[in-house]
């Protein structure tokens, strides 16, 4: 499973409905589970982003479908990064000349 780190900002609609944010987070967890993914952590944050979500997803296509589905609701905008653990980096670095 690949790890994805999503940096999330509320849209105008999302901040107007911010009190529903915990329920929306649970709905995302449920949707991810149905897609074969798992949500490792959700943090509401101070700073440039409102939420950080860490997921493990079977493949890029599933990750994209989850992000597009969630974004299309209109409460958030995302920037998502694919993460690599130290164990995953070892074979990648071994390929370097």
N, CA, C and O atoms as a GROMACS GRO file, in nm:
protein
  388
    1UNK      N    1   0.085  -0.118   0.000
    1UNK     CA    2   0.000   0.000   0.000
    1UNK      C    3   0.090   0.124   0.000
    1UNK      O    4   0.190   0.131   0.071
    2UNK      N    5   0.051   0.220  -0.080
    2UNK     CA    6   0.124   0.346  -0.088
    2UNK      C    7   0.071   0.443   0.016
    2UNK      O    8  -0.047   0.440   0.052
    3UNK      N    9   0.158   0.530   0.064
    3UNK     CA   10   0.121   0.632   0.161
    3UNK      C   11   0.103   0.766   0.089
    3UNK      O   12   0.183   0.803   0.004
    4UNK      N   13  -0.004   0.836   0.125
    4UNK     CA   14  -0.033   0.967   0.069
    4UNK      C   15  -0.055   1.064   0.184
    4UNK      O   16  -0.123   1.031   0.282
    5UNK      N   17   0.002   1.183   0.172
    5UNK     CA   18  -0.016   1.289   0.269
    5UNK      C   19  -0.092   1.401   0.199
    5UNK      O   20  -0.043   1.460   0.103
    6UNK      N   21  -0.212   1.430   0.246
    6UNK     CA   22  -0.295   1.533   0.185
    6UNK      C   23  -0.298   1.657   0.273
    6UNK      O   24  -0.328   1.650   0.392
    7UNK      N   25  -0.266   1.770   0.212
    7UNK     CA   26  -0.272   1.900   0.277
    7UNK      C   27  -0.401   1.965   0.231
    7UNK      O   28  -0.421   1.987   0.112
    8UNK      N   29  -0.489   1.996   0.324
    8UNK     CA   30  -0.626   2.034   0.290
    8UNK      C   31  -0.657   2.174   0.339
    8UNK      O   32  -0.622   2.213   0.450
    9UNK      N   33  -0.725   2.249   0.252
    9UNK     CA   34  -0.776   2.381   0.287
    9UNK      C   35  -0.927   2.382   0.270
    9UNK      O   36  -0.980   2.325   0.175
   10UNK      N   37  -0.996   2.446   0.364
   10UNK     CA   38  -1.140   2.462   0.350
   10UNK      C   39  -1.171   2.559   0.238
   10UNK      O   40  -1.101   2.660   0.220
   11UNK      N   41  -1.274   2.530   0.162
   11UNK     CA   42  -1.330   2.627   0.068
   11UNK      C   43  -1.422   2.720   0.148
   11UNK      O   44  -1.441   2.700   0.268
   12UNK      N   45  -1.478   2.821   0.081
   12UNK     CA   46  -1.576   2.907   0.150
   12UNK      C   47  -1.692   2.824   0.204
   12UNK      O   48  -1.737   2.845   0.317
   13UNK      N   49  -1.739   2.729   0.124
   13UNK     CA   50  -1.847   2.641   0.168
   13UNK      C   51  -1.803   2.559   0.288
   13UNK      O   52  -1.879   2.544   0.384
   14UNK      N   53  -1.682   2.506   0.283
   14UNK     CA   54  -1.632   2.421   0.391
   14UNK      C   55  -1.620   2.494   0.523
   14UNK      O   56  -1.651   2.439   0.628
   15UNK      N   57  -1.573   2.619   0.519
   15UNK     CA   58  -1.558   2.693   0.644
   15UNK      C   59  -1.693   2.736   0.698
   15UNK      O   60  -1.711   2.746   0.820
   16UNK      N   61  -1.790   2.762   0.610
   16UNK     CA   62  -1.925   2.795   0.659
   16UNK      C   63  -1.986   2.677   0.734
   16UNK      O   64  -2.066   2.696   0.826
   17UNK      N   65  -1.947   2.555   0.694
   17UNK     CA   66  -2.000   2.434   0.756
   17UNK      C   67  -1.896   2.364   0.844
   17UNK      O   68  -1.900   2.242   0.860
   18UNK      N   69  -1.803   2.440   0.900
   18UNK     CA   70  -1.690   2.382   0.973
   18UNK      C   71  -1.733   2.296   1.091
   18UNK      O   72  -1.663   2.202   1.127
   19UNK      N   73  -1.848   2.326   1.152
   19UNK     CA   74  -1.893   2.246   1.266
   19UNK      C   75  -1.921   2.102   1.227
   19UNK      O   76  -1.921   2.013   1.312
   20UNK      N   77  -1.945   2.077   1.098
   20UNK     CA   78  -1.970   1.941   1.050
   20UNK      C   79  -1.840   1.870   1.010
   20UNK      O   80  -1.844   1.756   0.962
   21UNK      N   81  -1.728   1.934   1.028
   21UNK     CA   82  -1.600   1.879   0.985
   21UNK      C   83  -1.569   1.741   1.043
   21UNK      O   84  -1.525   1.654   0.968
   22UNK      N   85  -1.591   1.716   1.172
   22UNK     CA   86  -1.566   1.580   1.224
   22UNK      C   87  -1.653   1.474   1.156
   22UNK      O   88  -1.606   1.363   1.130
   23UNK      N   89  -1.779   1.507   1.128
   23UNK     CA   90  -1.867   1.412   1.060
   23UNK      C   91  -1.820   1.387   0.917
   23UNK      O   92  -1.825   1.275   0.867
   24UNK      N   93  -1.774   1.494   0.850
   24UNK     CA   94  -1.722   1.479   0.714
   24UNK      C   95  -1.596   1.394   0.715
   24UNK      O   96  -1.575   1.313   0.624
   25UNK      N   97  -1.513   1.410   0.818
   25UNK     CA   98  -1.392   1.328   0.828
   25UNK      C   99  -1.429   1.180   0.843
   25UNK      O  100  -1.367   1.094   0.782
   26UNK      N  101  -1.531   1.152   0.924
   26UNK     CA  102  -1.574   1.012   0.939
   26UNK      C  103  -1.631   0.958   0.808
   26UNK      O  104  -1.607   0.842   0.774
   27UNK      N  105  -1.704   1.040   0.736
   27UNK     CA  106  -1.757   0.997   0.606
   27UNK      C  107  -1.642   0.964   0.511
   27UNK      O  108  -1.651   0.869   0.433
   28UNK      N  109  -1.534   1.043   0.516
   28UNK     CA  110  -1.417   1.014   0.433
   28UNK      C  111  -1.353   0.882   0.475
   28UNK      O  112  -1.315   0.801   0.390
   29UNK      N  113  -1.341   0.860   0.606
   29UNK     CA  114  -1.285   0.732   0.655
   29UNK      C  115  -1.367   0.614   0.601
   29UNK      O  116  -1.312   0.515   0.556
   30UNK      N  117  -1.499   0.627   0.607
   30UNK     CA  118  -1.588   0.520   0.560
   30UNK      C  119  -1.571   0.498   0.410
   30UNK      O  120  -1.564   0.384   0.364
   31UNK      N  121  -1.564   0.607   0.334
   31UNK     CA  122  -1.547   0.597   0.189
   31UNK      C  123  -1.412   0.533   0.155
   31UNK      O  124  -1.404   0.450   0.065
   32UNK      N  125  -1.308   0.572   0.226
   32UNK     CA  126  -1.175   0.516   0.202
   32UNK      C  127  -1.175   0.366   0.230
   32UNK      O  128  -1.119   0.287   0.153
   33UNK      N  129  -1.237   0.326   0.340
   33UNK     CA  130  -1.242   0.185   0.376
   33UNK      C  131  -1.312   0.103   0.267
   33UNK      O  132  -1.267  -0.006   0.232
   34UNK      N  133  -1.423   0.155   0.215
   34UNK     CA  134  -1.495   0.085   0.108
   34UNK      C  135  -1.410   0.072  -0.018
   34UNK      O  136  -1.429  -0.021  -0.097
   35UNK      N  137  -1.316   0.165  -0.038
   35UNK     CA  138  -1.228   0.162  -0.156
   35UNK      C  139  -1.104   0.078  -0.133
   35UNK      O  140  -1.020   0.066  -0.222
   36UNK      N  141  -1.092   0.018  -0.014
   36UNK     CA  142  -0.975  -0.065   0.015
   36UNK      C  143  -0.857   0.013   0.070
   36UNK      O  144  -0.746  -0.038   0.077
   37UNK      N  145  -0.881   0.138   0.110
   37UNK     CA  146  -0.777   0.223   0.167
   37UNK      C  147  -0.797   0.234   0.318
   37UNK      O  148  -0.901   0.194   0.370
   38UNK      N  149  -0.697   0.288   0.386
   38UNK     CA  150  -0.713   0.314   0.529
   38UNK      C  151  -0.661   0.452   0.562
   38UNK      O  152  -0.559   0.497   0.508
   39UNK      N  153  -0.732   0.519   0.650
   39UNK     CA  154  -0.692   0.652   0.696
   39UNK      C  155  -0.610   0.631   0.822
   39UNK      O  156  -0.662   0.582   0.923
   40UNK      N  157  -0.484   0.668   0.817
   40UNK     CA  158  -0.394   0.649   0.931
   40UNK      C  159  -0.407   0.762   1.033
   40UNK      O  160  -0.395   0.739   1.153
   41UNK      N  161  -0.430   0.884   0.982
   41UNK     CA  162  -0.443   0.998   1.074
   41UNK      C  163  -0.513   1.114   1.005
   41UNK      O  164  -0.499   1.134   0.884
   42UNK      N  165  -0.588   1.188   1.084
   42UNK     CA  166  -0.646   1.315   1.040
   42UNK      C  167  -0.615   1.416   1.150
   42UNK      O  168  -0.648   1.395   1.267
   43UNK      N  169  -0.553   1.526   1.111
   43UNK     CA  170  -0.520   1.634   1.205
   43UNK      C  171  -0.577   1.765   1.154
   43UNK      O  172  -0.557   1.801   1.038
   44UNK      N  173  -0.647   1.837   1.239
   44UNK     CA  174  -0.686   1.975   1.209
   44UNK      C  175  -0.567   2.058   1.252
   44UNK      O  176  -0.513   2.039   1.361
   45UNK      N  177  -0.524   2.151   1.167
   45UNK     CA  178  -0.397   2.218   1.190
   45UNK      C  179  -0.409   2.371   1.185
   45UNK      O  180  -0.504   2.426   1.130
   46UNK      N  181  -0.311   2.435   1.245
   46UNK     CA  182  -0.294   2.580   1.236
   46UNK      C  183  -0.192   2.606   1.126
   46UNK      O  184  -0.104   2.523   1.103
   47UNK      N  185  -0.201   2.718   1.059
   47UNK     CA  186  -0.102   2.751   0.957
   47UNK      C  187  -0.165   2.759   0.819
   47UNK      O  188  -0.282   2.794   0.805
   48UNK      N  189  -0.086   2.725   0.717
   48UNK     CA  190  -0.130   2.739   0.578
   48UNK      C  191  -0.239   2.640   0.538
   48UNK      O  192  -0.313   2.665   0.443
   49UNK      N  193  -0.249   2.530   0.609
   49UNK     CA  194  -0.348   2.427   0.576
   49UNK      C  195  -0.437   2.404   0.698
   49UNK      O  196  -0.394   2.419   0.812
   50UNK      N  197  -0.562   2.366   0.671
   50UNK     CA  198  -0.659   2.346   0.778
   50UNK      C  199  -0.659   2.203   0.832
   50UNK      O  200  -0.691   2.180   0.949
   51UNK      N  201  -0.624   2.108   0.746
   51UNK     CA  202  -0.628   1.966   0.784
   51UNK      C  203  -0.512   1.896   0.713
   51UNK      O  204  -0.476   1.932   0.601
   52UNK      N  205  -0.455   1.796   0.779
   52UNK     CA  206  -0.359   1.705   0.717
   52UNK      C  207  -0.414   1.564   0.735
   52UNK      O  208  -0.452   1.523   0.845
   53UNK      N  209  -0.418   1.489   0.624
   53UNK     CA  210  -0.468   1.351   0.627
   53UNK      C  211  -0.359   1.259   0.574
   53UNK      O  212  -0.298   1.286   0.471
   54UNK      N  213  -0.336   1.149   0.645
   54UNK     CA  214  -0.241   1.049   0.601
   54UNK      C  215  -0.319   0.921   0.573
   54UNK      O  216  -0.387   0.868   0.660
   55UNK      N  217  -0.307   0.874   0.449
   55UNK     CA  218  -0.379   0.753   0.408
   55UNK      C  219  -0.284   0.650   0.350
   55UNK      O  220  -0.174   0.684   0.304
   56UNK      N  221  -0.326   0.526   0.354
   56UNK     CA  222  -0.260   0.418   0.282
   56UNK      C  223  -0.362   0.368   0.181
   56UNK      O  224  -0.474   0.330   0.217
   57UNK      N  225  -0.321   0.368   0.054
   57UNK     CA  226  -0.413   0.339  -0.056
   57UNK      C  227  -0.347   0.237  -0.148
   57UNK      O  228  -0.225   0.240  -0.167
   58UNK      N  229  -0.426   0.145  -0.204
   58UNK     CA  230  -0.366   0.039  -0.287
   58UNK      C  231  -0.291   0.089  -0.411
   58UNK      O  232  -0.190   0.030  -0.450
   59UNK      N  233  -0.338   0.197  -0.472
   59UNK     CA  234  -0.275   0.244  -0.597
   59UNK      C  235  -0.313   0.388  -0.625
   59UNK      O  236  -0.404   0.444  -0.563
   60UNK      N  237  -0.241   0.448  -0.721
   60UNK     CA  238  -0.264   0.589  -0.755
   60UNK      C  239  -0.407   0.613  -0.806
   60UNK      O  240  -0.466   0.717  -0.776
   61UNK      N  241  -0.461   0.519  -0.880
   61UNK     CA  242  -0.595   0.536  -0.936
   61UNK      C  243  -0.700   0.544  -0.825
   61UNK      O  244  -0.792   0.626  -0.832
   62UNK      N  245  -0.687   0.460  -0.725
   62UNK     CA  246  -0.780   0.463  -0.612
   62UNK      C  247  -0.764   0.593  -0.534
   62UNK      O  248  -0.863   0.653  -0.492
   63UNK      N  249  -0.640   0.635  -0.514
   63UNK     CA  250  -0.615   0.762  -0.445
   63UNK      C  251  -0.680   0.877  -0.520
   63UNK      O  252  -0.745   0.963  -0.461
   64UNK      N  253  -0.662   0.879  -0.652
   64UNK     CA  254  -0.720   0.986  -0.732
   64UNK      C  255  -0.872   0.985  -0.724
   64UNK      O  256  -0.933   1.091  -0.712
   65UNK      N  257  -0.932   0.868  -0.731
   65UNK     CA  258  -1.079   0.859  -0.723
   65UNK      C  259  -1.129   0.911  -0.588
   65UNK      O  260  -1.228   0.984  -0.583
   66UNK      N  261  -1.061   0.875  -0.479
   66UNK     CA  262  -1.100   0.924  -0.347
   66UNK      C  263  -1.089   1.076  -0.338
   66UNK      O  264  -1.178   1.143  -0.287
   67UNK      N  265  -0.979   1.130  -0.389
   67UNK     CA  266  -0.957   1.274  -0.383
   67UNK      C  267  -1.057   1.350  -0.469
   67UNK      O  268  -1.110   1.453  -0.427
   68UNK      N  269  -1.084   1.300  -0.589
   68UNK     CA  270  -1.180   1.367  -0.676
   68UNK      C  271  -1.321   1.362  -0.620
   68UNK      O  272  -1.395   1.460  -0.626
   69UNK      N  273  -1.358   1.247  -0.565
   69UNK     CA  274  -1.490   1.234  -0.504
   69UNK      C  275  -1.506   1.331  -0.388
   69UNK      O  276  -1.607   1.400  -0.376
   70UNK      N  277  -1.405   1.334  -0.302
   70UNK     CA  278  -1.410   1.422  -0.186
   70UNK      C  279  -1.410   1.569  -0.228
   70UNK      O  280  -1.489   1.649  -0.177
   71UNK      N  281  -1.323   1.605  -0.321
   71UNK     CA  282  -1.316   1.743  -0.367
   71UNK      C  283  -1.442   1.790  -0.436
   71UNK      O  284  -1.479   1.907  -0.426
   72UNK      N  285  -1.509   1.700  -0.507
   72UNK     CA  286  -1.628   1.739  -0.581
   72UNK      C  287  -1.745   1.778  -0.492
   72UNK      O  288  -1.841   1.840  -0.538
   73UNK      N  289  -1.739   1.742  -0.364
   73UNK     CA  290  -1.844   1.781  -0.270
   73UNK      C  291  -1.840   1.931  -0.244
   73UNK      O  292  -1.942   1.993  -0.216
   74UNK      N  293  -1.720   1.989  -0.252
   74UNK     CA  294  -1.707   2.134  -0.246
   74UNK      C  295  -1.662   2.194  -0.115
   74UNK      O  296  -1.655   2.316  -0.104
   75UNK      N  297  -1.631   2.113  -0.015
   75UNK     CA  298  -1.590   2.167   0.115
   75UNK      C  299  -1.441   2.190   0.129
   75UNK      O  300  -1.398   2.268   0.213
   76UNK      N  301  -1.360   2.122   0.046
   76UNK     CA  302  -1.214   2.130   0.060
   76UNK      C  303  -1.145   2.137  -0.075
   76UNK      O  304  -1.201   2.102  -0.179
   77UNK      N  305  -1.020   2.182  -0.070
   77UNK     CA  306  -0.924   2.173  -0.180
   77UNK      C  307  -0.804   2.098  -0.124
   77UNK      O  308  -0.767   2.118  -0.008
   78UNK      N  309  -0.743   2.014  -0.205
   78UNK     CA  310  -0.632   1.932  -0.155
   78UNK      C  311  -0.505   1.951  -0.236
   78UNK      O  312  -0.509   1.983  -0.355
   79UNK      N  313  -0.394   1.930  -0.169
   79UNK     CA  314  -0.265   1.909  -0.232
   79UNK      C  315  -0.216   1.778  -0.172
   79UNK      O  316  -0.204   1.766  -0.050
   80UNK      N  317  -0.190   1.681  -0.257
   80UNK     CA  318  -0.156   1.548  -0.206
   80UNK      C  319  -0.016   1.508  -0.251
   80UNK      O  320   0.023   1.527  -0.366
   81UNK      N  321   0.057   1.452  -0.157
   81UNK     CA  322   0.194   1.407  -0.179
   81UNK      C  323   0.200   1.256  -0.159
   81UNK      O  324   0.137   1.202  -0.068
   82UNK      N  325   0.276   1.189  -0.245
   82UNK     CA  326   0.299   1.047  -0.224
   82UNK      C  327   0.423   1.033  -0.137
   82UNK      O  328   0.529   1.086  -0.171
   83UNK      N  329   0.410   0.962  -0.026
   83UNK     CA  330   0.519   0.950   0.070
   83UNK      C  331   0.589   0.815   0.061
   83UNK      O  332   0.529   0.714   0.024
   84UNK      N  333   0.717   0.815   0.096
   84UNK     CA  334   0.797   0.694   0.097
   84UNK      C  335   0.864   0.680   0.234
   84UNK      O  336   0.927   0.774   0.283
   85UNK      N  337   0.851   0.563   0.295
   85UNK     CA  338   0.915   0.535   0.423
   85UNK      C  339   1.064   0.508   0.400
   85UNK      O  340   1.108   0.494   0.287
   86UNK      N  341   1.139   0.501   0.508
   86UNK     CA  342   1.282   0.468   0.498
   86UNK      C  343   1.301   0.332   0.433
   86UNK      O  344   1.393   0.312   0.353
   87UNK      N  345   1.213   0.237   0.467
   87UNK     CA  346   1.223   0.102   0.408
   87UNK      C  347   1.197   0.106   0.258
   87UNK      O  348   1.260   0.032   0.182
   88UNK      N  349   1.105   0.190   0.216
   88UNK     CA  350   1.075   0.201   0.073
   88UNK      C  351   1.184   0.277  -0.002
   88UNK      O  352   1.206   0.254  -0.121
   89UNK      N  353   1.251   0.368   0.068
   89UNK     CA  354   1.357   0.446   0.003
   89UNK      C  355   1.482   0.364  -0.023
   89UNK      O  356   1.553   0.391  -0.120
   90UNK      N  357   1.512   0.265   0.060
   90UNK     CA  358   1.635   0.187   0.045
   90UNK      C  359   1.650   0.127  -0.095
   90UNK      O  360   1.755   0.147  -0.156
   91UNK      N  361   1.550   0.054  -0.149
   91UNK     CA  362   1.567   0.000  -0.283
   91UNK      C  363   1.569   0.108  -0.391
   91UNK      O  364   1.632   0.090  -0.496
   92UNK      N  365   1.502   0.218  -0.366
   92UNK     CA  366   1.505   0.330  -0.465
   92UNK      C  367   1.645   0.386  -0.471
   92UNK      O  368   1.700   0.408  -0.579
   93UNK      N  369   1.704   0.410  -0.354
   93UNK     CA  370   1.839   0.465  -0.349
   93UNK      C  371   1.942   0.367  -0.404
   93UNK      O  372   2.045   0.408  -0.458
   94UNK      N  373   1.915   0.237  -0.391
   94UNK     CA  374   2.007   0.136  -0.444
   94UNK      C  375   2.016   0.142  -0.595
   94UNK      O  376   2.113   0.094  -0.653
   95UNK      N  377   1.918   0.202  -0.661
   95UNK     CA  378   1.918   0.212  -0.807
   95UNK      C  379   2.003   0.329  -0.857
   95UNK      O  380   2.030   0.340  -0.977
   96UNK      N  381   2.045   0.415  -0.766
   96UNK     CA  382   2.125   0.530  -0.807
   96UNK      C  383   2.265   0.487  -0.852
   96UNK      O  384   2.322   0.392  -0.797
   97UNK      N  385   2.319   0.556  -0.951
   97UNK     CA  386   2.453   0.520  -0.997
   97UNK      C  387   2.560   0.552  -0.893
   97UNK      O  388   2.678   0.528  -0.916
   0.00000   0.00000   0.00000
